[in-house]
Amino acid sequence: MGCDEKREPAGGLLRVKDIPELTQDHCRMRDPAKVERIINEFVLGGPERMQIVSDFDYTITKQRTEDGGAVPSSFGIFNACQSLPENFKEETDKLYHKYRPIEIDPHMPISEKVQYMIEWWTKSGELTSGFAFDQSEIDQIAEKYKHALRDRTHEFFADLQRLGIPTLVFSAGLGNSVVSVLRQANVMHPNVKVVSNFLQFRDGLLDGFQQPMIHTFNKNETVLGGTEYYDLVHNRDHIIVMGDSLGDADMAAGVPASSHIMKIGFLFDHVEANMEKYMNTFDIVLVDDQTMDVPRTLLALIEKQHQLNLLAGKQSSL
């Protein structure tokens, strides 16, 4: 349902031009009118209709740090563990340098990338087999990077918990690392669910990854069918999707067609070459923005109207 004169927030319809966080130079949008419509639907629907679907690597974590230090991916955290076989890092580095450029190539169609991603994940699983491994090693490495989350991430997750908004962290990386970082950063609240690739063990030895395989271009809500989390969110039709790669924009695929979805893309690599595709794929494109300020702003607008509704309800019952 679109916003109209009969149905609008108590303070009137919100306009992009009146929301400072959305008018900064690094915040781009192809269709501001569409963004306005979705924001007003979110505000009218309230927190009980919201859900968040977010990527992890370079979406919840930063794409760059202020001191120029590199932030490892969730697989990078695993690869830094000391007990891994000598040739493991060398072989996984070869795979990374072969397949990562394909993953972020702005000119290759996603349909062509998929087979390469399956090859990458399959070969990675084969390498991650046949040796003993202790999860505590991941925890030790992850502890070093618990502060590498985007600025105001702690506040963002606290907002989501307070408002009771289910939050799905969808990662094509390594779930063991994702969960470890989130827990040690104290943002793994009860409303947060991680769907990712988790290590699998057999007879005390690593045995690749648990199924189903989650790669950059197949992670979407269709894999949640029949799960407890799906039952929790299937009637929440107001969705904020956040990611740093084009494939992330489809993470809400599988939800009802009537849903209102705000897609936020964090663009950092190959900015000029990727800009047009990101603008055509995401509703809001944030260029080299290492904060959670824009999604927090959306939540604040939703919460403000929610509080007004609660107050009006109390007054009408007096």
Sequence and secondary structure as in RCSB ss.txt:
>XXXX:A:sequence
MGCDEKREPAGGLLRVKDIPELTQDHCRMRDPAKVERIINEFVLGGPERMQIVSDFDYTITKQRTEDGGAVPSSF
GIFNACQSLPENFKEETDKLYHKYRPIEIDPHMPISEKVQYMIEWWTKSGELTSGFAFDQSEIDQIAEKYKHALR
DRTHEFFADLQRLGIPTLVFSAGLGNSVVSVLRQANVMHPNVKVVSNFLQFRDGLLDGFQQPMIHTFNKNETVLG
GTEYYDLVHNRDHIIVMGDSLGDADMAAGVPASSHIMKIGFLFDHVEANMEKYMNTFDIVLVDDQTMDVPRTLLA
LIEKQHQLNLLAGKQSSL
>XXXX:A:secstr
   BTTB  TT    GGG GGGSSTTEE S HHHHHHHHHHHHHH GGGEEEEE  TTTTB SS TT      HH
HHHHT TTS HHHHHHHHHHHHHHHHHHT SSS HHHHHHHHHHHHHHHHHHSBSS   HHHHHHHHHTTTT B 
BTHHHHHHHHHHTT  EEEEEEEEHHHHHHHHHHTT   TTEEEEEE EEEETTEEEEE SS   TTT SGGGGT
TSHHHHHHTT  EEEEEESSGGGGGTTTTS TT EEEEEEEE TTHHHHHHHHHHH SEEEET  BSHHHHHHHH
HHHHHHHHHHHHHHHHH 
